Amino acid sequence: MPGATTTASGTWRGIPHTKTGKKLEVPVKRLMQGATPTQVADPSSIDDPDLLEFYAAFAALPTNISVGR
């Protein structure tokens, strides 16, 4: 179970894919861990490279999450 969830609003475009249709879930995970878009994937191999920038910007947002019991 995740420690926190968020809801995407506006125009949701989802997970980026390679040009052959494979989901790029691991690169998105690496972005969420602080990697840069160019570290996780070659933009020329992605159907919508702007999505990598979206996830990188999302990962950089401050959080106010406290974990406690």
C-alpha positions in Angstrom: 0.0 0.0 0.0 1.5 3.4 -0.9 2.2 5.9 1.7 0.3 8.5 -0.3 -1.8 8.8 -3.4 -2.6 11.8 -5.6 -5.2 12.4 -8.3 -4.2 13.8 -11.6 -6.4 16.5 -12.9 -6.7 18.2 -16.2 -5.7 16.4 -19.3 -4.3 13.1 -18.2 -2.1 11.4 -20.7 -0.9 8.4 -18.6 2.3 6.4 -18.8 4.8 7.1 -21.6 5.4 4.3 -24.1 8.2 3.5 -26.5 7.4 3.9 -30.2 6.7 0.2 -30.3 4.1 0.5 -27.6 5.9 -0.8 -24.5 5.1 1.0 -21.2 8.0 2.9 -19.6 7.0 2.1 -16.0 10.6 1.6 -14.7 11.9 4.9 -16.2 8.9 6.7 -14.5 9.8 5.0 -11.2 13.4 6.2 -11.6 12.1 9.7 -12.3 10.1 9.6 -9.1 13.3 8.6 -7.3 15.1 11.7 -8.6 16.7 10.8 -11.9 16.5 13.2 -14.8 14.6 12.4 -18.0 17.8 12.0 -20.0 19.1 9.5 -17.5 16.1 7.2 -17.7 15.3 7.1 -21.5 16.3 8.4 -24.9 13.6 11.0 -25.8 13.7 10.0 -29.5 12.5 6.5 -28.6 9.4 7.7 -26.7 5.9 8.4 -28.2 5.4 11.5 -26.0 8.8 12.7 -24.5 7.0 15.6 -22.7 5.5 13.0 -20.3 9.0 12.3 -18.9 9.3 16.1 -18.2 5.8 15.9 -16.5 6.8 13.1 -14.2 10.2 14.8 -13.4 8.4 18.0 -12.5 5.8 16.0 -10.4 8.6 14.2 -8.5 10.2 17.6 -7.7 7.0 18.9 -6.0 7.2 19.3 -2.2 5.3 16.9 -0.2 3.7 17.3 3.2 3.5 13.6 4.0 4.0 12.4 7.5 4.1 8.7 8.2 3.1 7.6 11.6 1.0 5.2 13.5 
